[in-house]
Amino acid sequence: MNTLTHDVITIDEAKEKHDGLRIYHHEGDDYAQGVINLAEALPRNLCVICGKAL
């Protein structure tokens, strides 16, 4: 059985900045960084009114 393990990541702050999401964190592995990068990129590509892709 294969199991995936990832480091613990600590989110220090998350806020809206320059029409996007900015997440300040420490620790975490490459997988966690990828998830954060995705979370920060999504709001820039979605309509704030209806949520549709731009």
Buried (B, 14 or more C-beta within 10 A) or exposed (E): EEEEEEEEBEEEEBEEEEEEBBBEBEEBEEEBEEBBEEEBEEEEEEEEEEEEEE
